[in-house]
Amino acid sequence: MPEFLTLAEGARAALLESDALAKAALARDLFVAWNAGSITEVGESEAPARPGRPARPDLRPPRDVPRRRIGSGKAGRIALLHAIAHIELNAIDLALDILIRFPQEEMPRAFYEDWLQVAEEEGKHFQMLAARLAELDAAYGDLPAHDGLWQAAQETSCDLLARLAVVPLVLEARGLDVTPPMISKLESVGDKESVAVLRIIYKDEIGHVAIGKRWFDHVAGVRNLDPKDAWQAAVKRHFRGAIKPPFNEAARSDAGFPEDFYLPLAEAAKTR
């Protein structure tokens, strides 16, 4: 790993790395360096407009990306794992981006340590998925993917409260809803190796939603805002999709994200 003077400098270098596996490794190495005391200052750095990305996969609008169906055999499982790997690569970038995009907020040191942990775990997830794809004679980049997750980052680039509302508390929280059914389907076709990977991801993502909720509440408190009202207002303004069930209320509750935050938006979307 290159030597960096500050956490922000290392995060920017990882963000700009175009090789997906190298990006994942850099995120993990940065976490190790910070915890070993090799890097001690958070620092500041300019966040790039877009992260570095490999030439493949081909990025398309979400509607143009073929749907993944586990029941279609090996190809279906590859498509599912490839889609999750793409999400995890975006998640690495989103965690790194939050470390350097909002220095004006003067967040406590624990904020940066939490999001560095998220970046490290997302890097681990990508590495595990890449390894599993290789076992299935596939690789990240073999299939098309969409750019919706980074569009959410661009939509919330001007406000930390909006970023925390949308990325961990909408997008990652949705992962808590959909991952258990994916695990069940993979179990039904006997893919124990992929199940083991998704179980690790699922457990970690509960922690990521908890980190998002903790810091969303912190920023809302600093701004003298009611967290529930502030979250609902930010989602209405910055999230283009719908908040829709089914919800994994148990996992969301474990992450400290109560249903009175999101159920009203789901009900409002249903009536529309």
Accessible surface in RSA format (square Angstrom, percent):
REM  Atomic radii and reference values for relative SASA: ProtOr
REM  Chains: A
REM  Algorithm: Lee & Richards
REM  Probe-radius: 1.40
REM  Slices: 20
REM RES _ NUM      All-atoms   Total-Side   Main-Chain    Non-polar    All polar
REM                ABS   REL    ABS   REL    ABS   REL    ABS   REL    ABS   REL
RES MET A   1    98.56  51.0  22.07  14.6  76.50 182.1  23.94  20.4  74.63  98.9
RES PRO A   2    81.17  59.2  66.00  60.2  15.17  55.1  78.31  64.7   2.86  17.8
RES GLU A   3   175.24 100.6 142.71 108.0  32.53  77.5  60.78 117.6 114.47  93.5
RES PHE A   4    28.71  14.4  17.51  10.8  11.20  29.1  18.32  11.1  10.39  29.7
RES LEU A   5   151.79  84.5 137.80  98.6  13.99  35.2 140.16  98.4  11.63  31.3
RES THR A   6    30.89  22.0  30.89  31.3   0.00   0.0  28.10  37.7   2.79   4.2
RES LEU A   7     0.69   0.4   0.69   0.5   0.00   0.0   0.69   0.5   0.00   0.0
RES ALA A   8     0.85   0.8   0.17   0.3   0.68   1.5   0.80   1.1   0.05   0.1
RES GLU A   9    73.88  42.4  70.76  53.5   3.11   7.4  29.95  57.9  43.93  35.9
RES GLY A  10     1.24   1.5   0.00   N/A   1.24   1.5   0.00   0.0   1.24   2.8
RES ALA A  11     0.00   0.0   0.00   0.0   0.00   0.0   0.00   0.0   0.00   0.0
RES ARG A  12    75.20  31.6  75.20  38.3   0.00   0.0  14.64  20.0  60.56  36.7
RES ALA A  13    35.49  32.6  22.71  35.0  12.78  29.1  29.99  42.2   5.51  14.6
RES ALA A  14     0.47   0.4   0.47   0.7   0.00   0.0   0.47   0.7   0.00   0.0
RES LEU A  15     0.43   0.2   0.43   0.3   0.00   0.0   0.43   0.3   0.00   0.0
RES LEU A  16    77.73  43.3  61.96  44.3  15.77  39.6  62.29  43.7  15.44  41.5
RES GLU A  17    48.97  28.1  42.81  32.4   6.15  14.6   6.40  12.4  42.57  34.8
RES SER A  18    56.40  47.7  54.32  72.5   2.08   4.8  21.21  45.2  35.19  49.3
RES ASP A  19    73.47  51.5  69.29  69.0   4.18   9.9  21.74  51.2  51.73  51.6
RES ALA A  20     9.31   8.6   6.65  10.3   2.67   6.1   6.65   9.4   2.67   7.1
RES LEU A  21    95.27  53.1  91.70  65.6   3.58   9.0  91.99  64.6   3.28   8.8
RES ALA A  22    36.59  33.6  28.48  44.0   8.10  18.4  35.34  49.8   1.24   3.3
RES LYS A  23     0.00   0.0   0.00   0.0   0.00   0.0   0.00   0.0   0.00   0.0
RES ALA A  24     0.00   0.0   0.00   0.0   0.00   0.0   0.00   0.0   0.00   0.0
RES ALA A  25    37.01  34.0  35.77  55.2   1.24   2.8  37.01  52.1   0.00   0.0
RES LEU A  26    25.32  14.1  24.48  17.5   0.84   2.1  24.54  17.2   0.78   2.1
RES ALA A  27     0.00   0.0   0.00   0.0   0.00   0.0   0.00   0.0   0.00   0.0
RES ARG A  28    70.54  29.6  70.49  35.9   0.05   0.1  13.66  18.7  56.88  34.5
RES ASP A  29    54.51  38.2  52.39  52.1   2.12   5.0   6.17  14.5  48.34  48.2
RES LEU A  30     1.52   0.8   1.52   1.1   0.00   0.0   1.52   1.1   0.00   0.0
RES PHE A  31    56.33  28.2  56.33  34.9   0.00   0.0  56.33  34.1   0.00   0.0
RES VAL A  32    93.92  61.8  90.96  82.3   2.95   7.1  93.24  81.0   0.68   1.8
RES ALA A  33    14.62  13.4  11.01  17.0   3.61   8.2  14.54  20.5   0.08   0.2
RES TRP A  34    18.15   7.3  10.12   4.9   8.03  18.8   5.15   2.7  13.00  21.1
RES ASN A  35    97.58  67.3  60.81  58.8  36.77  88.5  28.88  69.5  68.70  66.4
RES ALA A  36    76.61  70.4  34.56  53.3  42.05  95.7  46.57  65.6  30.04  79.6
RES GLY A  37    42.03  51.8   0.00   N/A  42.03  51.8  24.31  66.7  17.73  39.7
RES SER A  38    87.76  74.2  49.60  66.2  38.16  87.9  32.97  70.2  54.79  76.8
RES ILE A  39     6.18   3.5   3.55   2.6   2.63   6.3   4.66   3.4   1.51   4.1
RES THR A  40    73.13  52.0  69.37  70.3   3.77   9.0  48.52  65.2  24.61  37.2
RES GLU A  41   106.86  61.4 106.86  80.8   0.00   0.0  36.21  70.0  70.66  57.7
RES VAL A  42    25.37  16.7  23.16  21.0   2.21   5.3  23.16  20.1   2.21   6.0
RES GLY A  43    33.49  41.3   0.00   N/A  33.49  41.3  20.21  55.5  13.28  29.7
RES GLU A  44   132.99  76.4 102.87  77.8  30.13  71.7  35.04  67.8  97.95  80.0
RES SER A  45    29.60  25.0  12.24  16.3  17.36  40.0  15.10  32.2  14.50  20.3
RES GLU A  46   137.70  79.1 123.09  93.1  14.60  34.8  48.02  92.9  89.68  73.2
RES ALA A  47    19.34  17.8   3.45   5.3  15.89  36.1   3.45   4.9  15.89  42.1
RES PRO A  48    13.65   9.9   7.16   6.5   6.49  23.6  13.53  11.2   0.12   0.8
RES ALA A  49    85.93  79.0  64.16  99.0  21.78  49.5  73.40 103.4  12.53  33.2
RES ARG A  50    94.12  39.5  84.00  42.8  10.12  24.1  54.58  74.6  39.54  24.0
RES PRO A  51     9.48   6.9   0.00   0.0   9.48  34.5   0.18   0.1   9.31  57.8
RES GLY A  52    13.84  17.1   0.00   N/A  13.84  17.1  13.74  37.7   0.10   0.2
RES ARG A  53    43.24  18.2  22.73  11.6  20.51  48.8  22.02  30.1  21.22  12.9
RES PRO A  54    39.09  28.5  23.30  21.2  15.79  57.4  28.42  23.5  10.67  66.3
RES ALA A  55   108.04  99.3  63.80  98.5  44.24 100.6  76.61 107.9  31.43  83.3
RES ARG A  56   135.87  57.0 131.84  67.2   4.02   9.6  58.86  80.4  77.00  46.7
RES PRO A  57     9.48   6.9   4.19   3.8   5.29  19.2   4.22   3.5   5.26  32.7
RES ASP A  58    80.86  56.6  71.35  71.0   9.51  22.5  35.91  84.5  44.95  44.8
RES LEU A  59    67.56  37.6  40.93  29.3  26.63  66.9  41.27  29.0  26.29  70.8
RES ARG A  60    91.92  38.6  85.84  43.8   6.08  14.5  21.82  29.8  70.10  42.5
RES PRO A  61    59.46  43.3  52.35  47.7   7.11  25.8  58.73  48.5   0.73   4.5
RES PRO A  62    77.99  56.8  65.74  59.9  12.25  44.5  66.16  54.6  11.83  73.5
RES ARG A  63   204.41  85.8 162.44  82.8  41.97  99.9  77.21 105.5 127.20  77.1
RES ASP A  64    69.69  48.8  55.48  55.2  14.21  33.6  19.48  45.8  50.21  50.1
RES VAL A  65    33.28  21.9  24.35  22.0   8.93  21.5  24.68  21.4   8.60  23.3
RES PRO A  66    92.59  67.5  69.25  63.1  23.34  84.8  81.21  67.1  11.37  70.7
RES ARG A  67   196.40  82.5 167.53  85.4  28.87  68.7  61.11  83.5 135.29  82.0
RES ARG A  68   100.14  42.0  80.73  41.2  19.41  46.2  13.64  18.6  86.51  52.4
RES ARG A  69   150.30  63.1 143.61  73.2   6.68  15.9  55.20  75.4  95.09  57.6
RES ILE A  70    16.03   9.1  10.37   7.7   5.66  13.6  10.37   7.5   5.66  15.4
RES GLY A  71    74.29  91.6   0.00   N/A  74.29  91.6  36.45 100.0  37.85  84.8
RES SER A  72    72.08  60.9  40.87  54.5  31.20  71.9  47.73 101.6  24.34  34.1
RES GLY A  73    37.65  46.4   0.00   N/A  37.65  46.4  36.49 100.1   1.17   2.6
RES LYS A  74    90.00  43.9  82.21  50.4   7.79  18.6  52.45  47.2  37.55  40.0
RES ALA A  75    72.05  66.2  61.12  94.3  10.93  24.9  64.88  91.4   7.17  19.0
RES GLY A  76     3.37   4.1   0.00   N/A   3.37   4.1   3.37   9.2   0.00   0.0
RES ARG A  77    44.58  18.7  44.58  22.7   0.00   0.0   1.37   1.9  43.21  26.2
RES ILE A  78    25.08  14.3  25.08  18.7   0.00   0.0  25.08  18.1   0.00   0.0
RES ALA A  79    24.70  22.7  21.40  33.0   3.30   7.5  21.45  30.2   3.24   8.6
RES LEU A  80     4.26   2.4   4.26   3.1   0.00   0.0   4.26   3.0   0.00   0.0
RES LEU A  81     0.00   0.0   0.00   0.0   0.00   0.0   0.00   0.0   0.00   0.0
RES HIS A  82     3.00   1.6   3.00   2.1   0.00   0.0   0.59   0.6   2.40   2.8
RES ALA A  83    24.30  22.3  17.79  27.5   6.51  14.8  22.62  31.9   1.68   4.5
RES ILE A  84    14.38   8.2  14.38  10.7   0.00   0.0  14.38  10.4   0.00   0.0
RES ALA A  85     0.03   0.0   0.03   0.1   0.00   0.0   0.03   0.0   0.00   0.0
RES HIS A  86     5.11   2.8   5.11   3.6   0.00   0.0   5.03   5.2   0.09   0.1
RES ILE A  87    71.07  40.4  70.94  52.9   0.13   0.3  70.94  51.1   0.13   0.4
RES GLU A  88     5.75   3.3   5.75   4.3   0.00   0.0   0.00   0.0   5.75   4.7
RES LEU A  89     0.00   0.0   0.00   0.0   0.00   0.0   0.00   0.0   0.00   0.0
RES ASN A  90     0.64   0.4   0.64   0.6   0.00   0.0   0.00   0.0   0.64   0.6
RES ALA A  91    12.84  11.8  10.11  15.6   2.72   6.2  11.21  15.8   1.62   4.3
RES ILE A  92     0.00   0.0   0.00   0.0   0.00   0.0   0.00   0.0   0.00   0.0
RES ASP A  93     0.00   0.0   0.00   0.0   0.00   0.0   0.00   0.0   0.00   0.0
RES LEU A  94    12.21   6.8   9.42   6.7   2.79   7.0   9.78   6.9   2.42   6.5
RES ALA A  95     3.22   3.0   0.78   1.2   2.44   5.5   2.37   3.3   0.85   2.3
RES LEU A  96     0.00   0.0   0.00   0.0   0.00   0.0   0.00   0.0   0.00   0.0
RES ASP A  97     0.23   0.2   0.23   0.2   0.00   0.0   0.00   0.0   0.23   0.2
RES ILE A  98     5.25   3.0   3.98   3.0   1.27   3.1   3.98   2.9   1.27   3.4
RES LEU A  99     6.39   3.6   0.40   0.3   5.99  15.1   0.40   0.3   5.99  16.1
RES ILE A 100     4.26   2.4   0.00   0.0   4.26  10.3   2.00   1.4   2.26   6.1
RES ARG A 101    51.64  21.7  37.45  19.1  14.19  33.8   6.64   9.1  45.01  27.3
RES PHE A 102     5.49   2.7   2.02   1.2   3.47   9.0   3.42   2.1   2.07   5.9
RES PRO A 103    43.98  32.1  33.21  30.3  10.77  39.2  35.85  29.6   8.13  50.5
RES GLN A 104   120.11  67.2  89.05  65.1  31.07  74.0  69.23 147.4  50.88  38.6
RES GLU A 105    47.12  27.1  26.59  20.1  20.53  48.9   4.31   8.3  42.81  35.0
RES GLU A 106   152.54  87.6 122.73  92.9  29.81  71.0  45.55  88.1 106.99  87.4
RES MET A 107    18.31   9.5   5.01   3.3  13.31  31.7   0.48   0.4  17.83  23.6
RES PRO A 108    57.11  41.6  45.26  41.3  11.86  43.1  57.04  47.1   0.07   0.4
RES ARG A 109   116.27  48.8 107.04  54.6   9.23  22.0  56.04  76.6  60.23  36.5
RES ALA A 110    49.62  45.6  45.96  70.9   3.66   8.3  46.70  65.8   2.92   7.7
RES PHE A 111     1.59   0.8   1.59   1.0   0.00   0.0   1.59   1.0   0.00   0.0
RES TYR A 112    18.61   8.7  18.61  10.6   0.00   0.0   9.58   7.2   9.03  11.1
RES GLU A 113    70.12  40.3  64.94  49.1   5.18  12.3  18.87  36.5  51.25  41.8
RES ASP A 114    23.84  16.7  23.63  23.5   0.22   0.5   0.22   0.5  23.63  23.6
RES TRP A 115     6.19   2.5   6.19   3.0   0.00   0.0   6.19   3.3   0.00   0.0
RES LEU A 116     0.96   0.5   0.96   0.7   0.00   0.0   0.96   0.7   0.00   0.0
RES GLN A 117    67.48  37.7  67.48  49.3   0.00   0.0   7.54  16.1  59.94  45.5
RES VAL A 118     1.73   1.1   1.73   1.6   0.00   0.0   1.73   1.5   0.00   0.0
RES ALA A 119     0.00   0.0   0.00   0.0   0.00   0.0   0.00   0.0   0.00   0.0
RES GLU A 120    21.28  12.2  21.28  16.1   0.00   0.0   0.80   1.6  20.48  16.7
RES GLU A 121    25.78  14.8  25.78  19.5   0.00   0.0   2.07   4.0  23.72  19.4
RES GLU A 122     0.43   0.2   0.43   0.3   0.00   0.0   0.00   0.0   0.43   0.4
RES GLY A 123     0.00   0.0   0.00   N/A   0.00   0.0   0.00   0.0   0.00   0.0
RES LYS A 124    48.79  23.8  48.78  29.9   0.01   0.0  24.09  21.7  24.70  26.3
RES HIS A 125     0.00   0.0   0.00   0.0   0.00   0.0   0.00   0.0   0.00   0.0
RES PHE A 126     1.14   0.6   1.14   0.7   0.00   0.0   1.14   0.7   0.00   0.0
RES GLN A 127    52.10  29.1  47.25  34.5   4.86  11.6  20.07  42.7  32.04  24.3
RES MET A 128    41.17  21.3  34.71  23.0   6.46  15.4  27.00  23.0  14.17  18.8
RES LEU A 129     0.00   0.0   0.00   0.0   0.00   0.0   0.00   0.0   0.00   0.0
RES ALA A 130    16.23  14.9  11.02  17.0   5.20  11.8  11.57  16.3   4.66  12.3
RES ALA A 131    55.52  51.1  46.14  71.2   9.38  21.3  53.75  75.7   1.78   4.7
RES ARG A 132    22.68   9.5  21.33  10.9   1.35   3.2   4.58   6.3  18.10  11.0
RES LEU A 133     0.00   0.0   0.00   0.0   0.00   0.0   0.00   0.0   0.00   0.0
RES ALA A 134    64.06  58.9  48.35  74.6  15.72  35.8  50.93  71.7  13.14  34.8
RES GLU A 135   113.77  65.3  80.83  61.2  32.94  78.4  42.83  82.8  70.94  57.9
RES LEU A 136    14.73   8.2  13.52   9.7   1.20   3.0  14.00   9.8   0.73   2.0
RES ASP A 137   124.74  87.4  87.46  87.0  37.29  88.2  37.34  87.9  87.40  87.2
RES ALA A 138    14.02  12.9   4.28   6.6   9.75  22.2   8.25  11.6   5.78  15.3
RES ALA A 139    51.87  47.7  49.12  75.8   2.75   6.3  51.72  72.8   0.15   0.4
RES TYR A 140    31.94  14.9  11.02   6.3  20.92  54.4   9.71   7.3  22.23  27.4
RES GLY A 141     3.61   4.5   0.00   N/A   3.61   4.5   0.57   1.6   3.04   6.8
RES ASP A 142    66.51  46.6  42.62  42.4  23.88  56.5  16.20  38.1  50.30  50.2
RES LEU A 143    61.04  34.0  59.24  42.4   1.80   4.5  61.04  42.9   0.00   0.0
RES PRO A 144    28.68  20.9  22.00  20.1   6.68  24.3  22.15  18.3   6.53  40.6
RES ALA A 145     5.33   4.9   2.69   4.2   2.63   6.0   5.33   7.5   0.00   0.0
RES HIS A 146    55.01  30.1  54.55  37.9   0.46   1.2  30.83  31.8  24.17  28.1
RES ASP A 147    22.91  16.0  21.85  21.7   1.06   2.5  10.66  25.1  12.25  12.2
RES GLY A 148    21.15  26.1   0.00   N/A  21.15  26.1  13.68  37.5   7.47  16.7
RES LEU A 149    23.90  13.3  23.34  16.7   0.56   1.4  23.58  16.6   0.32   0.9
RES TRP A 150     3.29   1.3   3.29   1.6   0.00   0.0   3.29   1.8   0.00   0.0
RES GLN A 151    83.35  46.6  79.33  58.0   4.02   9.6  21.05  44.8  62.30  47.3
RES ALA A 152    15.70  14.4   8.87  13.7   6.84  15.6  14.90  21.0   0.81   2.1
RES ALA A 153     1.21   1.1   0.67   1.0   0.54   1.2   0.97   1.4   0.25   0.6
RES GLN A 154    85.54  47.8  70.09  51.2  15.44  36.8  31.19  66.4  54.35  41.2
RES GLU A 155    54.55  31.3  41.62  31.5  12.93  30.8  10.92  21.1  43.63  35.6
RES THR A 156     0.05   0.0   0.05   0.1   0.00   0.0   0.05   0.1   0.00   0.0
RES SER A 157    40.31  34.1  31.34  41.8   8.98  20.7   8.22  17.5  32.09  45.0
RES CYS A 158   103.50  78.3  71.85  80.1  31.65  74.4  46.58 118.0  56.92  61.4
RES ASP A 159    36.90  25.8  34.58  34.4   2.32   5.5  13.83  32.6  23.07  23.0
RES LEU A 160     0.03   0.0   0.00   0.0   0.03   0.1   0.00   0.0   0.03   0.1
RES LEU A 161    11.29   6.3  11.29   8.1   0.00   0.0  11.29   7.9   0.00   0.0
RES ALA A 162     0.52   0.5   0.33   0.5   0.19   0.4   0.38   0.5   0.14   0.4
RES ARG A 163     2.49   1.0   2.49   1.3   0.00   0.0   1.70   2.3   0.79   0.5
RES LEU A 164     0.00   0.0   0.00   0.0   0.00   0.0   0.00   0.0   0.00   0.0
RES ALA A 165     0.00   0.0   0.00   0.0   0.00   0.0   0.00   0.0   0.00   0.0
RES VAL A 166     0.70   0.5   0.70   0.6   0.00   0.0   0.70   0.6   0.00   0.0
RES VAL A 167     9.89   6.5   9.89   9.0   0.00   0.0   9.89   8.6   0.00   0.0
RES PRO A 168     0.73   0.5   0.73   0.7   0.00   0.0   0.73   0.6   0.00   0.0
RES LEU A 169     1.64   0.9   0.00   0.0   1.64   4.1   0.00   0.0   1.64   4.4
RES VAL A 170    10.65   7.0   6.85   6.2   3.80   9.1   9.26   8.0   1.39   3.8
RES LEU A 171    42.52  23.7  30.64  21.9  11.88  29.9  31.98  22.5  10.54  28.4
RES GLU A 172    25.20  14.5  19.44  14.7   5.76  13.7  19.19  37.1   6.01   4.9
RES ALA A 173     0.00   0.0   0.00   0.0   0.00   0.0   0.00   0.0   0.00   0.0
RES ARG A 174    75.35  31.6  75.35  38.4   0.00   0.0  43.78  59.8  31.57  19.1
RES GLY A 175    22.78  28.1   0.00   N/A  22.78  28.1  21.99  60.4   0.78   1.8
RES LEU A 176     0.32   0.2   0.32   0.2   0.00   0.0   0.32   0.2   0.00   0.0
RES ASP A 177    11.42   8.0   0.96   1.0  10.46  24.7   1.21   2.8  10.21  10.2
RES VAL A 178    47.91  31.5  45.20  40.9   2.71   6.5  47.12  40.9   0.80   2.2
RES THR A 179    15.60  11.1  15.60  15.8   0.00   0.0   1.63   2.2  13.97  21.1
RES PRO A 180    42.64  31.1  39.28  35.8   3.36  12.2  41.56  34.3   1.07   6.7
RES PRO A 181    66.57  48.5  59.92  54.6   6.65  24.2  66.02  54.5   0.55   3.4
RES MET A 182    28.93  15.0  28.75  19.0   0.19   0.4  27.25  23.2   1.69   2.2
RES ILE A 183     9.27   5.3   9.27   6.9   0.00   0.0   9.27   6.7   0.00   0.0
RES SER A 184    64.63  54.6  58.64  78.3   5.99  13.8  29.83  63.5  34.80  48.8
RES LYS A 185   120.37  58.7 118.59  72.8   1.78   4.2  63.27  56.9  57.10  60.8
RES LEU A 186     0.00   0.0   0.00   0.0   0.00   0.0   0.00   0.0   0.00   0.0
RES GLU A 187    85.95  49.3  65.09  49.2  20.86  49.7  30.75  59.5  55.20  45.1
RES SER A 188    93.18  78.7  49.09  65.5  44.10 101.6  50.10 106.7  43.08  60.4
RES VAL A 189    73.72  48.5  39.04  35.3  34.68  83.6  48.18  41.9  25.54  69.3
RES GLY A 190    50.19  61.9   0.00   N/A  50.19  61.9  27.51  75.5  22.68  50.8
RES ASP A 191     4.45   3.1   0.24   0.2   4.21  10.0   4.45  10.5   0.00   0.0
RES LYS A 192   165.49  80.7 158.88  97.5   6.61  15.7 104.06  93.7  61.43  65.4
RES GLU A 193    96.50  55.4  89.09  67.4   7.41  17.6  41.50  80.3  54.99  44.9
RES SER A 194     0.00   0.0   0.00   0.0   0.00   0.0   0.00   0.0   0.00   0.0
RES VAL A 195    11.42   7.5  11.42  10.3   0.00   0.0  11.42   9.9   0.00   0.0
RES ALA A 196    52.23  48.0  46.99  72.5   5.24  11.9  50.98  71.8   1.25   3.3
RES VAL A 197    17.03  11.2  16.89  15.3   0.14   0.3  16.99  14.8   0.04   0.1
RES LEU A 198     1.56   0.9   1.56   1.1   0.00   0.0   1.56   1.1   0.00   0.0
RES ARG A 199   122.08  51.3 116.84  59.6   5.25  12.5  45.93  62.8  76.15  46.2
RES ILE A 200    75.10  42.7  71.28  53.1   3.82   9.2  74.92  54.0   0.18   0.5
RES ILE A 201     8.13   4.6   8.13   6.1   0.00   0.0   8.13   5.9   0.00   0.0
RES TYR A 202    49.25  23.0  48.59  27.6   0.66   1.7  36.86  27.7  12.39  15.3
RES LYS A 203   153.69  75.0 146.12  89.7   7.57  18.0  99.06  89.2  54.64  58.2
RES ASP A 204    20.33  14.2  14.35  14.3   5.97  14.1   5.41  12.7  14.92  14.9
RES GLU A 205    17.66  10.1  17.66  13.4   0.00   0.0  13.23  25.6   4.44   3.6
RES ILE A 206    34.91  19.9  34.91  26.0   0.00   0.0  34.91  25.1   0.00   0.0
RES GLY A 207    31.66  39.0   0.00   N/A  31.66  39.0  29.94  82.2   1.72   3.8
RES HIS A 208     0.87   0.5   0.87   0.6   0.00   0.0   0.87   0.9   0.00   0.0
RES VAL A 209     0.00   0.0   0.00   0.0   0.00   0.0   0.00   0.0   0.00   0.0
RES ALA A 210    27.20  25.0  24.61  38.0   2.59   5.9  24.73  34.8   2.47   6.5
RES ILE A 211     9.40   5.4   9.40   7.0   0.00   0.0   9.40   6.8   0.00   0.0
RES GLY A 212     0.00   0.0   0.00   N/A   0.00   0.0   0.00   0.0   0.00   0.0
RES LYS A 213    19.36   9.4  19.36  11.9   0.00   0.0   5.86   5.3  13.50  14.4
RES ARG A 214   119.29  50.1 109.15  55.6  10.14  24.2  64.82  88.6  54.47  33.0
RES TRP A 215    17.66   7.1  17.66   8.5   0.00   0.0  17.66   9.4   0.00   0.0
RES PHE A 216     0.00   0.0   0.00   0.0   0.00   0.0   0.00   0.0   0.00   0.0
RES ASP A 217    45.84  32.1  40.13  39.9   5.70  13.5  18.79  44.2  27.05  27.0
RES HIS A 218    66.64  36.4  56.05  39.0  10.58  27.1  41.36  42.6  25.28  29.4
RES VAL A 219     2.47   1.6   2.13   1.9   0.35   0.8   2.47   2.1   0.00   0.0
RES ALA A 220     0.00   0.0   0.00   0.0   0.00   0.0   0.00   0.0   0.00   0.0
RES GLY A 221    44.49  54.9   0.00   N/A  44.49  54.9  32.57  89.4  11.92  26.7
RES VAL A 222   103.98  68.4  77.88  70.5  26.11  62.9  85.83  74.6  18.15  49.2
RES ARG A 223    83.81  35.2  62.44  31.8  21.37  50.9  39.20  53.6  44.61  27.0
RES ASN A 224   141.13  97.3 106.83 103.2  34.30  82.6  34.63  83.3 106.50 102.9
RES LEU A 225    78.26  43.6  67.13  48.0  11.14  28.0  70.95  49.8   7.31  19.7
RES ASP A 226    75.04  52.6  60.62  60.3  14.42  34.1  27.37  64.4  47.67  47.5
RES PRO A 227    42.47  31.0  42.47  38.7   0.00   0.0  42.47  35.1   0.00   0.0
RES LYS A 228    70.89  34.6  70.07  43.0   0.82   2.0  30.99  27.9  39.91  42.5
RES ASP A 229    88.66  62.1  82.63  82.2   6.03  14.3  28.60  67.3  60.06  59.9
RES ALA A 230    11.26  10.4   1.20   1.9  10.06  22.9   9.50  13.4   1.76   4.7
RES TRP A 231     1.16   0.5   1.16   0.6   0.00   0.0   1.16   0.6   0.00   0.0
RES GLN A 232    27.69  15.5  27.69  20.2   0.00   0.0   2.95   6.3  24.74  18.8
RES ALA A 233    59.89  55.1  50.45  77.9   9.44  21.5  55.29  77.9   4.60  12.2
RES ALA A 234    11.07  10.2   5.66   8.7   5.42  12.3  10.64  15.0   0.43   1.1
RES VAL A 235     5.16   3.4   4.62   4.2   0.54   1.3   4.62   4.0   0.54   1.5
RES LYS A 236   145.05  70.8 111.87  68.6  33.18  79.0  67.11  60.4  77.94  83.0
RES ARG A 237   192.93  81.0 163.27  83.2  29.66  70.6  51.08  69.8 141.85  86.0
RES HIS A 238    19.52  10.7  15.28  10.6   4.24  10.8  10.95  11.3   8.57  10.0
RES PHE A 239    45.17  22.6  32.27  20.0  12.90  33.6  33.30  20.2  11.86  34.0
RES ARG A 240   203.45  85.4 163.31  83.2  40.14  95.6  81.60 111.5 121.85  73.9
RES GLY A 241    47.09  58.1   0.00   N/A  47.09  58.1  28.89  79.3  18.20  40.8
RES ALA A 242    52.64  48.4  33.32  51.4  19.32  44.0  36.02  50.7  16.62  44.0
RES ILE A 243    18.12  10.3  14.06  10.5   4.06   9.8  16.00  11.5   2.12   5.7
RES LYS A 244   120.90  59.0 117.48  72.1   3.42   8.2  60.17  54.2  60.73  64.7
RES PRO A 245    66.54  48.5  53.81  49.0  12.74  46.3  54.03  44.6  12.52  77.8
RES PRO A 246   107.42  78.3 103.26  94.1   4.17  15.1 106.78  88.2   0.64   4.0
RES PHE A 247    29.47  14.7   5.26   3.3  24.21  63.0   6.54   4.0  22.93  65.6
RES ASN A 248    30.41  21.0  21.95  21.2   8.46  20.4  13.92  33.5  16.49  15.9
RES GLU A 249    80.54  46.2  74.22  56.1   6.32  15.0  23.38  45.2  57.16  46.7
RES ALA A 250    71.53  65.8  59.82  92.3  11.71  26.6  67.80  95.5   3.73   9.9
RES ALA A 251     2.65   2.4   0.71   1.1   1.94   4.4   2.15   3.0   0.50   1.3
RES ARG A 252     7.77   3.3   7.77   4.0   0.00   0.0   0.00   0.0   7.77   4.7
RES SER A 253    72.50  61.3  58.46  78.0  14.04  32.3  21.75  46.3  50.75  71.1
RES ASP A 254   109.65  76.8  74.88  74.5  34.78  82.2  19.62  46.2  90.04  89.8
RES ALA A 255     3.72   3.4   0.00   0.0   3.72   8.5   1.05   1.5   2.67   7.1
RES GLY A 256    41.60  51.3   0.00   N/A  41.60  51.3  35.04  96.2   6.56  14.7
RES PHE A 257     0.90   0.4   0.09   0.1   0.81   2.1   0.09   0.1   0.81   2.3
RES PRO A 258    57.39  41.8  51.20  46.7   6.19  22.5  57.30  47.3   0.09   0.6
RES GLU A 259    80.20  46.0  77.07  58.3   3.13   7.4  23.29  45.1  56.91  46.5
RES ASP A 260    66.82  46.8  61.06  60.8   5.76  13.6  35.82  84.3  31.00  30.9
RES PHE A 261    13.23   6.6  13.23   8.2   0.00   0.0  13.23   8.0   0.00   0.0
RES TYR A 262     2.21   1.0   2.21   1.3   0.00   0.0   0.29   0.2   1.92   2.4
RES LEU A 263    53.39  29.7  53.39  38.2   0.00   0.0  53.39  37.5   0.00   0.0
RES PRO A 264    62.98  45.9  51.65  47.1  11.33  41.2  58.00  47.9   4.98  31.0
RES LEU A 265    14.48   8.1  11.75   8.4   2.73   6.9  12.06   8.5   2.43   6.5
RES ALA A 266     5.10   4.7   3.16   4.9   1.94   4.4   3.19   4.5   1.91   5.1
RES GLU A 267    88.66  50.9  88.48  66.9   0.18   0.4  40.30  77.9  48.36  39.5
RES ALA A 268    37.49  34.5  31.01  47.9   6.48  14.7  36.84  51.9   0.65   1.7
RES ALA A 269    24.80  22.8  10.40  16.0  14.41  32.8  11.25  15.8  13.56  35.9
RES LYS A 270   141.91  69.2 109.97  67.5  31.94  76.1  81.73  73.6  60.19  64.1
RES THR A 271   116.94  83.2  78.05  79.1  38.89  92.7  74.14  99.6  42.80  64.7
RES ARG A 272   212.47  89.2 146.53  74.7  65.94 157.0  92.26 126.1 120.21  72.9
END  Absolute sums over single chains surface
CHAIN  1 A    12445.9       9869.2       2576.7       6874.8       5571.1
END  Absolute sums over all chains
TOTAL         12445.9       9869.2       2576.7       6874.8       5571.1
